[in-house]
Amino acid sequence: MTYIAKPPLHHPSLEKNALGFTRRDYEGRISTLCAGCGHDSISASIIQACYEIDLAPHRLAKFSGIGCSSKTPDYFVSPAHGFNAVHGRMPSVLTGANIAARDLIYLGVSGDGDSASIGLGQFCHAVRRGVNMTYICENNGVYGLTKGQFSATSDKGSKAKKGAENKDSAIDLVMLSLQLGATYVGRSFSGDKNQLVPLIKGALSHKGTSFIDVISPCVAFNNHVGSTKSFDYVREHNEAVNRMDVITPRAPIKADYKPGELKEVRQHDGSILRLRKIEDDYDATDRNEAFGYLARKAAMGEIVTGLLYVDPEAGDLHDSMGTVATPLNKLPDADLIPSVADLEKINASLR
């Protein structure tokens, strides 16, 4: 019954956030994905995260490409700005919008095919340039829309639903984003909302490129014995490196803590990301340590989840380009179009 619209009425007793919005105000249309799809759980986590950080819906700009994952922006924050790009080209469209309107909060939702196959080059360049965005990859290791072929993130040796074995090495988007310079990197599981919601809250509050890889089992084509992206496999091999919460400036918390137990990272907007570590020797601010830790755990067949790396002093593309604080789409023509004299100076400097 996916063609039935959600009723616009809200129960008067629904709890409201600081902006006066209820959780219902952050919802979208009824999902048309398969019942039980992990992508719907991710949409629910995005809804919860936006509600809890008091994000005004009209300040969110959501982008996607093509695939099951790229349908999901229709299922959350309907009042937000949105653009559904062609297959694999979402990062460049988001980059252009970010350059023109830097005052919005940018969220790109993609999949393992959209990001790691046809869109791999787009993904790489957006990350290395430091675009101020939250990039969520809904990773199920399979092409669900075209009936179950292996994707570029399918692990070598994993089996398809009909028994075929994947002979190719997998692309690890987490390791790739670390190498490319992402300043907030995490991985989670669609079935672990307690971990995923704080990760998304932290990413949306972070200045710089935030990347979250979310293992999201495909219930139709990749949730069987032999799959390394199934619900059972991820639950059995999941190792969380930290327990997280995000505390906004409206509710500051002071706490005494011992070294190795709690890590506080102050964001540029004043919010604080609090990490309670499970392993004393893991430092989420050490990029090299994140590389080594992920490699060691991968060799043991474990899927590491949690906040894997964060740079508390990160900048973004606007910092490197030296753009003005005013969004370019709000500047008058007089400020955007250089005079003849200014053009002569620019040309003279290049001779």
Backbone torsions as a table, in degrees:
resi	resn	phi	psi	omega
1	MET	NA	37.5	-174.6
2	THR	-70.5	-12.4	-179.6
3	TYR	-80.4	-8.5	-179.4
4	ILE	-82.5	125.5	-178.9
5	ALA	-74.7	149.7	175.3
6	LYS	-69.2	140.4	178.4
7	PRO	-66.6	138.3	-178.0
8	PRO	-76.3	-11.6	-176.3
9	LEU	-74.1	141.3	177.3
10	HIS	-116.5	141.7	175.7
11	HIS	-67.2	134.1	-175.4
12	PRO	-63.0	-17.6	-177.7
13	SER	-93.3	3.1	179.2
14	LEU	-61.9	136.6	-179.8
15	GLU	-67.9	142.2	-178.9
16	LYS	-115.1	151.3	176.3
17	ASN	-87.5	-170.9	-174.9
18	ALA	-64.5	-22.2	179.3
19	LEU	-90.9	-2.5	179.8
20	GLY	88.7	10.7	179.2
21	PHE	-95.9	144.4	172.3
22	THR	-93.1	170.5	178.2
23	ARG	-61.9	-32.2	179.2
24	ARG	-61.0	-29.2	-179.3
25	ASP	-68.4	-14.2	-179.3
26	TYR	-103.1	5.7	179.7
27	GLU	-84.6	171.9	177.9
28	GLY	-128.3	-149.2	179.7
29	ARG	-76.9	167.9	177.6
30	ILE	-69.0	133.6	-176.6
31	SER	-65.8	143.2	174.0
32	THR	-106.6	9.3	179.1
33	LEU	-77.3	167.3	179.9
34	CYS	-59.7	143.7	177.5
35	ALA	-59.9	127.9	-179.8
36	GLY	92.0	0.8	-179.9
37	CYS	-61.1	134.2	179.2
38	GLY	-62.5	-25.4	179.9
39	HIS	-61.1	-34.3	178.7
40	ASP	-66.2	-33.1	176.2
41	SER	-67.0	-36.0	176.9
42	ILE	-66.2	-42.4	176.8
43	SER	-58.7	-41.9	178.7
44	ALA	-63.6	-36.4	178.9
45	SER	-69.6	-37.7	176.4
46	ILE	-63.7	-43.5	177.5
47	ILE	-57.7	-48.0	-178.4
48	GLN	-64.2	-41.5	-178.6
49	ALA	-64.3	-46.5	179.7
50	CYS	-62.1	-39.0	178.4
51	TYR	-64.7	-43.6	-173.9
52	GLU	-74.1	-28.9	178.5
53	ILE	-91.6	8.9	176.8
54	ASP	57.7	46.3	178.6
55	LEU	-83.8	120.7	176.7
56	ALA	-63.7	124.1	-175.0
57	PRO	-53.8	-34.8	-177.4
58	HIS	-74.3	-9.1	178.6
59	ARG	-90.7	-6.7	180.0
60	LEU	-91.8	134.6	173.4
61	ALA	-120.0	115.4	-174.7
62	LYS	-110.8	138.1	-175.8
63	PHE	-132.8	152.0	177.2
64	SER	-155.0	171.1	179.0
65	GLY	-111.5	-115.4	-179.7
66	ILE	-131.2	142.3	179.1
67	GLY	134.1	173.9	177.4
68	CYS	-56.5	-44.7	-178.9
69	SER	-62.0	-38.5	-175.9
70	SER	-75.2	-5.1	172.1
71	LYS	-81.7	-22.5	-168.7
72	THR	-65.8	-28.3	177.4
73	PRO	-58.3	-17.1	175.6
74	ASP	-73.5	-12.8	-173.0
75	TYR	-104.1	6.2	176.1
76	PHE	-146.1	148.4	176.5
77	VAL	46.5	67.7	179.4
78	SER	-57.4	-35.8	-178.7
79	PRO	-72.1	-7.3	-177.2
80	ALA	-71.9	162.1	169.3
81	HIS	-69.9	147.3	-179.1
82	GLY	-151.2	149.3	177.5
83	PHE	-149.1	125.9	177.4
84	ASN	-102.9	106.5	-174.8
85	ALA	-85.4	178.1	175.9
86	VAL	-76.2	170.3	-172.2
87	HIS	-58.5	118.6	175.2
88	GLY	82.0	-2.4	-174.1
89	ARG	-105.4	7.8	-178.6
90	MET	-57.8	-43.2	-176.0
91	PRO	-58.9	-37.8	-179.1
92	SER	-71.2	-36.0	177.5
93	VAL	-66.0	-43.9	177.6
94	LEU	-62.1	-41.2	179.9
95	THR	-60.5	-44.9	179.5
96	GLY	-62.6	-41.5	178.4
97	ALA	-65.5	-39.4	180.0
98	ASN	-65.0	-38.0	177.9
99	ILE	-62.3	-41.0	-175.7
100	ALA	-79.8	-35.1	-173.8
101	ALA	-133.4	77.4	-174.2
102	ARG	-72.8	-8.5	-176.7
103	ASP	-84.2	-2.5	178.3
104	LEU	-93.9	163.2	175.0
105	ILE	-98.2	122.2	-171.8
106	TYR	-103.6	130.1	179.4
107	LEU	-129.9	116.7	175.7
108	GLY	-105.1	127.9	178.0
109	VAL	-115.5	125.4	-176.1
110	SER	-142.1	-179.9	178.4
111	GLY	-125.9	-179.6	-177.8
112	ASP	-69.9	-30.1	175.0
113	GLY	-75.6	-46.4	-178.7
114	ASP	-63.4	-33.0	-175.8
115	SER	-97.6	-40.8	-170.8
116	ALA	-99.6	-7.1	179.1
117	SER	-115.0	-96.4	-175.8
118	ILE	-63.7	-28.0	-177.1
119	GLY	-102.8	14.9	-175.0
120	LEU	-60.7	-43.7	179.0
121	GLY	-63.7	-41.1	178.0
122	GLN	-62.2	-44.8	178.5
123	PHE	-58.6	-48.4	-176.4
124	CYS	-60.0	-45.7	-175.5
125	HIS	-71.6	-35.2	177.8
126	ALA	-65.4	-40.4	-179.7
127	VAL	-69.7	-46.4	-175.6
128	ARG	-68.0	-24.0	177.9
129	ARG	-82.2	-10.4	176.6
130	GLY	76.1	35.1	178.5
131	VAL	-61.0	132.6	-178.5
132	ASN	-75.2	93.9	-175.3
133	MET	-155.1	161.0	165.9
134	THR	-105.8	120.9	-177.2
135	TYR	-113.3	114.7	179.7
136	ILE	-109.0	122.4	174.7
137	CYS	-102.7	115.4	177.0
138	GLU	-86.2	96.0	-164.6
139	ASN	-99.8	108.2	177.3
140	ASN	-115.8	0.9	174.3
141	GLY	66.7	24.5	-177.0
142	VAL	-156.8	153.4	174.1
143	TYR	-92.3	92.3	-175.3
144	GLY	-69.4	-37.3	-177.0
145	LEU	-68.6	-24.3	-178.9
146	THR	-113.3	27.4	164.1
147	LYS	78.1	34.7	161.6
148	GLY	100.9	18.2	175.7
149	GLN	-72.0	156.8	175.7
150	PHE	-63.5	144.8	173.1
151	SER	-102.6	179.1	-177.8
152	ALA	-70.7	-13.6	178.1
153	THR	-99.1	2.0	178.3
154	SER	-67.3	130.8	-178.2
155	ASP	-68.7	142.4	176.9
156	LYS	-61.8	129.8	-178.4
157	GLY	94.4	-11.9	177.3
158	SER	-71.1	156.3	-175.5
159	LYS	-111.8	141.9	175.4
160	ALA	-78.1	171.2	-177.2
161	LYS	-60.1	-33.3	-179.3
162	LYS	-93.0	8.0	172.9
163	GLY	101.6	-9.7	179.6
164	ALA	-65.7	143.9	-178.7
165	GLU	-103.5	136.5	179.3
166	ASN	-77.5	124.8	-177.6
167	LYS	-97.8	-8.0	-174.1
168	ASP	-99.1	148.9	175.6
169	SER	-70.6	148.5	-177.3
170	ALA	-86.4	149.5	170.1
171	ILE	-89.4	122.6	178.8
172	ASP	-96.4	103.9	-176.0
173	LEU	-68.7	-25.2	176.6
174	VAL	-67.8	-50.1	178.1
175	MET	-61.6	-38.8	-179.7
176	LEU	-65.7	-43.3	-179.7
177	SER	-65.8	-34.9	174.8
178	LEU	-62.7	-45.6	-178.7
179	GLN	-65.0	-33.4	-176.7
180	LEU	-81.3	-10.2	175.4
181	GLY	105.3	13.5	175.5
182	ALA	-57.0	141.5	-174.4
183	THR	-104.3	3.1	173.7
184	TYR	-150.0	111.9	-174.0
185	VAL	-130.3	128.1	179.0
186	GLY	-144.5	163.9	173.8
187	ARG	-138.3	143.6	179.0
188	SER	-147.8	-174.4	-177.0
189	PHE	-127.4	133.1	-176.4
190	SER	-58.1	-26.3	-179.9
191	GLY	-85.8	7.0	-178.8
192	ASP	-121.1	76.4	-176.8
193	LYS	-65.7	-32.3	-180.0
194	ASN	-61.8	-30.7	177.7
195	GLN	-89.2	-39.8	-172.9
196	LEU	-69.4	-40.4	-178.2
197	VAL	-60.4	-50.0	177.1
198	PRO	-61.6	-35.1	177.6
199	LEU	-61.1	-43.9	-179.6
200	ILE	-69.0	-39.7	177.6
201	LYS	-59.3	-46.1	178.5
202	GLY	-63.7	-39.7	-179.6
203	ALA	-65.4	-43.3	-179.5
204	LEU	-66.9	-24.0	179.9
205	SER	-91.6	-7.8	-174.6
206	HIS	-87.1	140.0	174.0
207	LYS	-92.2	121.7	-177.0
208	GLY	124.4	-168.2	-178.7
209	THR	-87.2	117.8	176.3
210	SER	-108.7	128.2	178.4
211	PHE	-124.8	129.2	176.8
212	ILE	-126.2	119.3	175.3
213	ASP	-94.4	118.9	-177.3
214	VAL	-114.6	114.0	175.6
215	ILE	-69.0	120.3	-171.8
216	SER	-134.0	90.6	-173.8
217	PRO	-55.8	137.4	174.7
218	CYS	-87.3	112.2	-174.9
219	VAL	-69.2	-19.6	-178.0
220	ALA	-88.9	-37.9	-170.7
221	PHE	-128.6	-6.5	-175.1
222	ASN	-146.6	46.7	179.5
223	ASN	-133.9	46.5	-174.4
224	HIS	-125.7	170.5	175.3
225	VAL	-63.1	129.7	-176.7
226	GLY	106.4	-18.2	176.7
227	SER	-86.5	137.9	176.1
228	THR	-96.2	9.2	176.2
229	LYS	-120.1	19.5	-179.2
230	SER	-85.4	164.6	177.8
231	PHE	-59.1	-48.9	-176.2
232	ASP	-64.8	-42.7	-177.7
233	TYR	-63.6	-45.7	-177.7
234	VAL	-66.0	-40.7	178.5
235	ARG	-62.3	-37.2	-177.9
236	GLU	-76.6	-25.3	-174.2
237	HIS	-114.8	9.4	-177.5
238	ASN	-80.4	129.9	173.6
239	GLU	-128.0	111.1	179.6
240	ALA	-82.4	130.8	-177.8
241	VAL	-89.5	-13.7	-179.3
242	ASN	-161.2	161.7	172.6
243	ARG	-110.6	136.1	-167.3
244	MET	-127.9	156.8	170.0
245	ASP	-154.3	155.9	176.6
246	VAL	-120.6	126.0	-178.8
247	ILE	-112.8	121.8	-178.6
248	THR	-81.5	163.4	-179.6
249	PRO	-60.0	-21.0	-179.5
250	ARG	-73.8	-14.9	-179.7
251	ALA	-136.0	67.1	-177.7
252	PRO	-66.5	143.8	179.5
253	ILE	-125.7	129.8	175.0
254	LYS	-108.0	133.3	-177.0
255	ALA	-147.7	139.5	171.5
256	ASP	-84.3	137.5	-177.8
257	TYR	-148.7	152.8	179.9
258	LYS	-91.2	150.8	177.6
259	PRO	-55.6	134.1	179.8
260	GLY	90.3	-9.8	-178.7
261	GLU	-99.8	-38.3	-175.1
262	LEU	-141.5	135.3	178.3
263	LYS	-123.7	125.6	178.9
264	GLU	-108.8	132.2	179.8
265	VAL	-125.2	114.5	-179.9
266	ARG	-84.4	125.5	179.2
267	GLN	-83.3	166.9	-178.5
268	HIS	-65.8	-26.1	179.8
269	ASP	-86.3	3.5	178.0
270	GLY	96.9	-10.8	179.3
271	SER	-75.1	161.3	-176.3
272	ILE	-123.1	129.3	175.3
273	LEU	-99.2	120.8	-175.9
274	ARG	-109.7	125.8	-178.4
275	LEU	-117.9	123.2	174.6
276	ARG	-103.4	115.3	-170.9
277	LYS	-83.0	143.3	172.2
278	ILE	-88.4	-40.3	177.8
279	GLU	-105.2	126.2	-174.6
280	ASP	-64.7	-27.6	-174.6
281	ASP	-92.3	5.9	179.5
282	TYR	-93.2	124.0	-179.8
283	ASP	-115.5	111.4	-176.3
284	ALA	-70.9	-8.8	178.4
285	THR	-98.3	5.0	-178.5
286	ASP	-107.8	104.6	-177.0
287	ARG	-62.7	-42.5	-179.8
288	ASN	-64.8	-37.7	177.6
289	GLU	-64.5	-37.5	178.5
290	ALA	-62.9	-43.3	177.0
291	PHE	-56.7	-52.0	-176.3
292	GLY	-64.7	-41.1	-178.0
293	TYR	-64.2	-45.6	179.6
294	LEU	-62.7	-41.1	-179.4
295	ALA	-64.8	-42.1	-179.5
296	ARG	-65.0	-42.7	-178.3
297	LYS	-71.3	-35.0	177.8
298	ALA	-63.7	-37.7	178.6
299	ALA	-65.4	-23.5	178.3
300	MET	-91.1	1.4	-179.9
301	GLY	77.4	22.7	-178.2
302	GLU	-105.9	145.4	176.9
303	ILE	-101.7	113.0	-177.5
304	VAL	-84.8	129.1	178.1
305	THR	-123.5	162.6	179.8
306	GLY	117.5	-169.2	175.6
307	LEU	-82.6	110.3	-172.9
308	LEU	-91.1	-29.7	178.6
309	TYR	-157.7	141.8	172.9
310	VAL	-149.7	136.9	173.9
311	ASP	-106.0	106.8	-175.3
312	PRO	-69.1	-13.8	-179.4
313	GLU	-113.6	29.2	-174.1
314	ALA	-68.1	147.8	171.2
315	GLY	-107.2	-170.0	179.3
316	ASP	-141.8	-173.2	-176.6
317	LEU	-60.2	-36.4	180.0
318	HIS	-66.0	-35.4	177.1
319	ASP	-64.2	-44.7	-178.2
320	SER	-70.3	-29.0	179.9
321	MET	-87.4	-16.8	-179.7
322	GLY	70.5	34.7	-179.8
323	THR	-73.3	161.2	-179.9
324	VAL	-74.2	160.1	-178.0
325	ALA	-68.1	-31.0	179.4
326	THR	-72.8	130.2	176.8
327	PRO	-53.7	138.0	-175.5
328	LEU	-61.2	-30.5	-179.1
329	ASN	-75.0	-3.6	177.7
330	LYS	-109.9	1.4	178.6
331	LEU	-82.3	141.1	176.9
332	PRO	-72.6	164.0	-178.5
333	ASP	-58.3	-34.0	-178.0
334	ALA	-61.7	-31.2	179.8
335	ASP	-87.1	-21.5	-176.9
336	LEU	-91.4	-29.9	-175.1
337	ILE	-103.1	113.6	-179.3
338	PRO	-69.7	149.8	177.6
339	SER	-74.1	170.2	178.5
340	VAL	-61.3	-39.3	-179.9
341	ALA	-65.0	-40.2	178.7
342	ASP	-65.9	-39.6	178.1
343	LEU	-63.6	-38.2	178.2
344	GLU	-63.2	-39.7	178.3
345	LYS	-64.9	-41.9	179.4
346	ILE	-64.4	-44.5	179.5
347	ASN	-64.7	-37.4	179.8
348	ALA	-65.5	-34.6	-179.1
349	SER	-70.4	-18.4	-177.1
350	LEU	-97.4	-5.2	-177.7
351	ARG	-81.1	NA	NA
